[in-house]
Amino acid sequence: MKKYMKKLTFLAVISALFLGSCVQEDFDVPDIVIPYVDFSSNMSIADLKATYVGVLDSIGEDTIIEGIVIANDESGNFYKTIVIQDNTAGIEVKIDRYDMYTEFKVGQRVFIKCRGLYLGDYGGLTQLGYIYAGDIGRIPDIMVDDHIFRDSLPEAAPTPTLLTIPTLSPTYLSMLVRIDSVHFIEVGQPFAESTATTNRTVEDASGNQLLIRTSNYASFAADNVPAGMGSIVGVLSIYNGDYQFYLRDLNDIVAWDYGAATEQNIIFETFDTDPSWTIFSAASNEDWYWDASYACYAVSGYGGDVASDDYLVSPAINLTGVTNPILSFRTWTKYTDGGFAQPVEVMISTNYTGTGDPTIATWTNLTATWSPSNSQSWTSSGDIDLSAYIGNTVYIAFRYQSSGTGTGTTSNWEVDEFKVKAVM
């Protein structure tokens, strides 16, 4: 009996222990650690940037700036970079650290102790970082926590400054900017090619254009450039005098009407690479050729066997389903042919086959503005209306003629920036 009672007691103890282990307890919620800075800034970002005179130099004073993070490395379009701005200016901060967006979220206030860091520039864009191989580089990871400090929790990012493409200025570099009523030129193409950072273009209703620069490592690099019209938000940059615009992600394409009819390029040829247009010589052994050095098509009859009559013909251009098609290009010329007031003409055909002899097709001359004789300067053709050819597939040809083969009877001509755009 005693042995039986001992067993019951043992089972009761075990049951009590088991039931006690199943009781739910309230655990303390971990405290939220709010970063706090116990010092103040003593210089604005604009004043800091004003100390840079174009020569890489370390910052020797006990300078402290503060700003709000407006861009980071979360999407991959900014590499080892955060961009901050205050109410005076913005600046890129180059940091040798990965995944900074986990600490420096958009809207995070930061203070930077600048003493010992460097100001430099890349392509004209002032940056804050450290010296590397005699140039501006990234702040080494081991130094970051001694210079950059978070303060409080992230809040809303600053409201973007509303600008137009013509009103862009250095004042707004590395700041958050919004531009309304623009459309993309390269609709349907990826934001970036798989092998390199890529420029795409937005254009406003007046034809003003701005480069949209996207890294091939950006999370949205493979997404297609959208049709339609709307607004873009992003960080304004510059490289060798050309403004560039960086989207942080596709959420920076806002108030977008994807169904809006927009003016788009049907063809836009800069001739940076040889597009292999049709070249045909009706007379002479001096033909049109692609000039790799100057990225254009060029021709001259000088030294030919006979006076030149040479054609340069575009690929097929489909004007079906478009409105207001416009042709434009630019020309450059050197020397004067006394036998021809205008040695080059531009023509259009609806019955050229796309290959072979263009002289058997029907061509209509188009009216263009040409580079003045021997001016040696680029001249825009102006907008050439192709509305009469809507619904057709057309070819554009440049015909060059010389009155001889030597000085005074030949001239040099170049063609570049060939474009046909239309509302689609």
C-alpha positions in Angstrom: 0.0 0.0 0.0 2.8 2.4 0.9 4.5 1.5 -2.4 1.3 2.4 -4.3 0.9 5.7 -2.4 4.5 6.6 -3.3 3.7 6.1 -7.0 0.7 8.3 -6.8 2.7 11.0 -5.1 5.4 10.8 -7.7 2.8 11.1 -10.5 1.2 14.1 -8.9 4.5 15.9 -8.7 5.3 15.2 -12.3 1.8 16.3 -13.4 2.1 19.5 -11.5 5.4 20.3 -13.1 4.1 19.5 -16.5 1.0 21.7 -16.1 3.0 24.5 -14.6 5.2 24.5 -17.7 2.2 25.0 -19.9 1.1 28.2 -18.2 1.4 31.2 -20.4 3.4 34.1 -18.9 3.6 37.7 -19.9 7.1 38.7 -21.1 8.5 42.2 -21.2 8.5 43.8 -24.6 12.1 44.9 -25.5 12.6 48.7 -25.2 12.9 50.6 -28.5 16.3 52.1 -28.7 16.0 55.6 -30.0 19.3 57.1 -31.2 20.1 60.4 -29.7 22.7 63.0 -30.5 23.9 65.3 -27.7 25.6 67.8 -29.9 24.6 70.3 -32.6 25.5 71.1 -36.1 27.5 74.3 -36.7 27.5 74.5 -40.5 24.9 74.1 -43.2 25.4 71.7 -46.1 25.5 74.7 -48.5 28.2 76.4 -46.5 30.2 73.2 -46.4 30.0 72.7 -50.1 31.0 76.3 -50.6 34.4 75.5 -48.9 35.2 73.2 -51.8 37.2 75.1 -54.4 37.8 72.2 -56.8 40.9 70.7 -55.1 40.6 67.5 -53.0 41.3 68.4 -49.4 40.7 67.2 -45.9 38.4 69.1 -43.6 40.5 70.4 -40.7 37.9 72.3 -38.7 35.5 70.8 -36.2 32.7 71.1 -38.7 29.4 69.3 -38.0 26.6 69.2 -40.5 23.1 67.6 -40.2 20.6 66.5 -42.7 17.8 64.1 -43.6 18.5 61.0 -45.6 16.7 61.3 -49.0 18.3 58.3 -50.7 20.2 55.2 -49.8 21.4 51.9 -51.2 18.1 49.9 -50.8 17.2 49.6 -54.4 20.8 49.4 -55.7 20.6 52.5 -57.8 22.9 54.3 -55.2 26.0 52.1 -54.5 27.6 52.5 -51.1 26.1 56.0 -50.9 23.6 57.9 -48.8 22.3 61.3 -49.9 21.3 63.9 -47.3 19.9 67.3 -47.5 19.0 70.2 -45.2 17.0 73.3 -46.1 20.0 74.8 -47.9 21.5 72.0 -50.1 22.2 68.3 -50.5 25.3 66.2 -50.7 26.3 62.6 -51.5 28.1 60.8 -48.7 30.3 58.0 -49.9 30.6 55.1 -47.4 32.4 51.8 -47.7 29.6 49.8 -46.1 26.8 47.5 -47.5 23.1 47.5 -46.7 23.2 51.0 -45.2 19.4 51.3 -45.7 18.9 49.2 -42.6 20.5 52.0 -40.5 20.1 55.1 -42.7 16.5 54.9 -43.8 14.9 57.6 -45.9 13.7 60.2 -43.4 16.5 59.5 -40.9 18.2 62.6 -39.4 22.0 62.3 -39.3 24.8 64.4 -37.9 28.2 64.1 -39.5 31.5 65.2 -37.8 33.4 66.2 -40.9 36.9 66.8 -39.4 39.3 64.4 -41.1 36.9 63.6 -43.9 37.4 64.9 -47.5 35.5 67.0 -50.0 35.9 66.2 -53.6 33.9 65.9 -56.8 33.1 63.4 -59.5 32.3 64.9 -62.8 31.4 68.2 -61.1 29.2 66.8 -58.3 30.6 67.7 -54.9 30.8 64.7 -52.6 31.8 64.0 -49.0 34.0 61.0 -48.4 37.6 60.0 -47.8 40.8 60.0 -49.9 41.4 57.1 -52.2 44.3 56.9 -54.7 44.5 60.6 -54.7 40.9 61.2 -55.5 37.6 61.3 -53.6 36.6 57.9 -52.3 34.5 56.2 -49.6 34.7 56.6 -45.9 36.3 53.4 -44.6 33.9 51.2 -42.7 36.0 51.3 -39.5 35.7 55.1 -39.5 32.0 55.4 -40.1 30.7 55.2 -36.6 33.1 57.9 -35.4 31.8 60.4 -38.0 28.1 59.6 -38.8 25.5 59.6 -36.1 21.7 58.9 -36.3 19.4 61.1 -34.3 15.8 60.0 -33.4 13.7 57.7 -35.5 13.1 58.1 -39.2 10.3 60.5 -40.2 8.9 61.7 -43.5 11.5 62.7 -46.1 11.5 66.3 -47.2 9.0 67.4 -49.7 10.6 67.3 -53.2 11.2 70.7 -54.8 9.0 71.2 -57.8 11.0 72.2 -60.9 10.9 72.1 -64.6 13.7 70.8 -66.9 14.6 74.4 -67.9 14.8 75.6 -64.3 17.2 72.9 -63.1 20.3 74.5 -61.6 23.4 73.6 -59.4 21.5 74.9 -56.4 19.4 71.7 -56.4 22.2 69.1 -56.9 21.9 66.1 -54.6 18.4 67.3 -53.5 15.0 65.6 -53.8 13.3 67.1 -56.9 10.0 66.6 -58.6 9.3 67.2 -62.3 5.8 67.1 -63.7 4.3 66.5 -67.1 7.0 64.4 -68.7 7.1 61.2 -70.7 9.8 58.7 -71.5 11.5 58.5 -74.9 12.6 54.9 -74.8 9.2 53.3 -74.1 9.4 49.5 -73.7 13.1 49.3 -73.2 14.6 48.2 -69.8 15.6 51.0 -67.5 19.2 49.6 -67.7 20.9 47.2 -70.0 22.2 44.1 -68.2 25.9 45.0 -68.6 26.1 48.7 -67.7 24.6 51.7 -66.1 22.2 53.2 -68.7 20.8 56.5 -69.6 17.1 56.8 -70.5 15.4 60.1 -71.3 12.3 62.0 -70.2 11.0 64.9 -72.3 8.5 67.6 -71.5 5.8 69.1 -73.9 8.3 71.7 -75.2 10.9 69.1 -76.1 13.3 69.8 -73.2 15.0 66.6 -72.2 16.6 65.1 -69.0 18.7 62.0 -68.6 17.4 59.3 -66.2 20.4 57.3 -65.1 19.9 53.7 -63.8 22.5 51.2 -62.5 22.3 47.7 -64.0 22.4 46.5 -60.4 19.2 48.4 -59.5 16.3 46.3 -58.4 14.2 47.8 -61.2 16.9 47.7 -63.9 15.1 45.0 -66.0 11.6 46.7 -65.7 10.4 48.3 -68.9 10.3 52.1 -69.3 6.5 52.9 -69.2 4.4 54.7 -71.9 2.2 57.5 -70.8 2.9 60.7 -69.0 3.2 61.9 -65.4 5.7 63.0 -62.8 9.1 61.8 -61.6 10.7 62.3 -58.2 14.4 61.7 -57.6 17.8 63.0 -56.8 19.3 65.6 -59.2 22.9 65.0 -60.2 25.4 66.2 -62.8 28.3 64.8 -64.8 30.6 67.0 -66.9 27.9 69.7 -67.3 25.0 67.4 -68.1 22.2 67.1 -65.6 21.3 63.6 -64.6 18.4 62.3 -62.6 18.3 59.2 -60.3 15.1 57.4 -59.4 15.3 55.7 -56.0 12.8 53.0 -57.1 9.7 52.8 -59.3 7.7 54.5 -56.6 9.3 57.7 -57.8 7.2 57.5 -60.9 4.1 59.2 -59.6 0.7 60.4 -60.8 1.4 58.5 -64.0 -1.2 58.2 -66.8 -0.1 55.0 -68.5 -2.8 55.5 -71.2 -1.9 59.0 -72.2 -0.9 59.7 -75.8 2.7 61.0 -75.7 5.3 62.2 -78.1 7.8 59.4 -78.6 10.8 58.7 -80.8 10.1 56.4 -83.7 13.8 56.5 -84.5 16.6 58.4 -82.8 20.0 57.7 -84.1 23.1 59.4 -82.6 25.4 57.3 -84.7 27.6 56.5 -81.7 27.8 53.1 -83.3 27.5 52.2 -86.9 23.8 51.6 -87.7 24.6 50.3 -91.1 22.3 52.5 -93.2 22.1 51.9 -96.9 25.0 53.6 -98.8 24.7 53.8 -102.6 26.9 55.6 -105.0 25.3 56.7 -108.3 28.6 58.3 -109.3 32.2 58.4 -107.9 34.2 56.2 -105.7 33.9 58.6 -102.7 30.9 57.5 -100.7 29.1 58.2 -97.5 30.8 56.5 -94.5 30.3 56.1 -90.8 33.0 58.2 -89.0 33.8 56.5 -85.7 35.9 59.4 -84.5 33.1 61.9 -84.6 30.1 59.5 -84.3 28.3 60.7 -87.4 27.9 59.9 -91.1 30.2 61.9 -93.4 30.9 62.4 -97.1 33.3 64.3 -99.4 33.9 64.1 -103.1 37.5 65.3 -102.8 39.9 63.1 -104.7 37.1 61.0 -106.4 37.4 59.5 -109.8 34.4 61.6 -111.0 32.0 64.1 -109.5 30.0 62.6 -106.7 26.3 61.6 -106.6 25.9 59.6 -103.3 23.0 58.4 -101.3 22.6 57.7 -97.6 19.3 56.0 -96.8 17.6 55.4 -93.4 15.9 52.2 -92.3 12.2 51.9 -92.8 10.2 54.3 -90.6 6.6 53.3 -89.9 4.2 56.2 -89.6 1.1 54.1 -89.2 -1.1 55.0 -86.2 0.7 58.2 -85.3 0.0 61.9 -85.3 2.2 64.9 -85.8 5.3 63.1 -87.0 8.4 65.3 -87.1 11.8 64.8 -88.6 14.9 66.5 -87.4 18.7 66.2 -87.7 21.8 68.3 -87.7 24.5 69.0 -90.2 28.1 70.3 -90.3 30.1 71.4 -93.4 33.6 72.5 -94.3 34.8 74.0 -97.6 32.7 75.3 -100.4 31.6 73.8 -103.7 31.1 76.7 -106.1 29.0 74.6 -108.4 26.3 73.8 -105.9 24.5 76.3 -103.7 23.4 73.3 -101.5 25.4 70.1 -102.1 23.2 68.0 -99.7 19.5 67.5 -99.9 17.1 65.4 -97.8 14.3 63.4 -99.5 11.5 61.0 -98.6 10.1 57.9 -100.4 7.2 55.6 -99.9 8.2 53.1 -102.6 11.8 52.5 -101.9 12.4 48.7 -101.3 14.8 49.2 -98.5 17.8 47.8 -100.4 19.6 48.4 -103.6 19.5 51.3 -106.0 17.5 54.3 -104.6 17.5 56.1 -108.0 14.8 53.8 -109.3 12.4 54.9 -106.4 10.3 58.1 -106.2 11.8 60.7 -103.9 10.3 64.0 -102.7 12.5 66.8 -101.5 11.9 68.0 -97.9 12.7 71.6 -96.8 15.4 71.8 -94.1 17.8 74.3 -92.6 21.4 73.5 -93.5 24.7 74.3 -92.1 26.0 77.5 -93.9 28.8 76.9 -96.4 32.1 76.3 -94.8 30.7 77.2 -91.3 32.2 74.2 -89.6 29.5 74.4 -87.0 26.6 72.1 -86.2 23.2 73.4 -87.4 19.8 72.0 -86.6 17.5 71.2 -89.5 14.5 72.5 -87.6 11.3 70.5 -87.3 10.2 69.0 -90.6 6.6 68.0 -90.7 5.9 64.5 -92.1 2.1 64.6 -91.5 1.5 64.1 -95.3 3.0 60.6 -94.9 0.9 59.3 -92.0 -0.2 55.7 -92.7 2.9 54.9 -94.7 6.2 53.2 -94.2 8.8 55.7 -95.5 12.5 56.0 -96.0 14.6 59.2 -95.6 17.6 59.7 -97.9 20.5 62.2 -97.8 21.8 62.9 -101.3 25.2 64.5 -101.7 26.5 65.9 -105.0 29.8 67.6 -106.0 30.6 69.6 -109.1 34.0 68.1 -109.4 36.7 66.2 -107.5 39.0 68.9 -106.1 39.3 72.2 -104.3 36.4 74.6 -105.0 34.3 71.8 -106.5 33.8 69.6 -103.4 32.7 70.1 -99.8 32.7 68.0 -96.7 29.4 67.2 -95.0 28.4 65.4 -91.8 24.9 64.3 -90.5 24.1 63.5 -86.9 21.3 63.3 -84.3 18.7 61.9 -86.8 15.3 61.7 -85.2 11.7 61.1 -86.2 9.2 61.6 -83.3 5.4 61.5 -83.2 2.5 61.3 -80.9 1.6 57.7 -80.3 
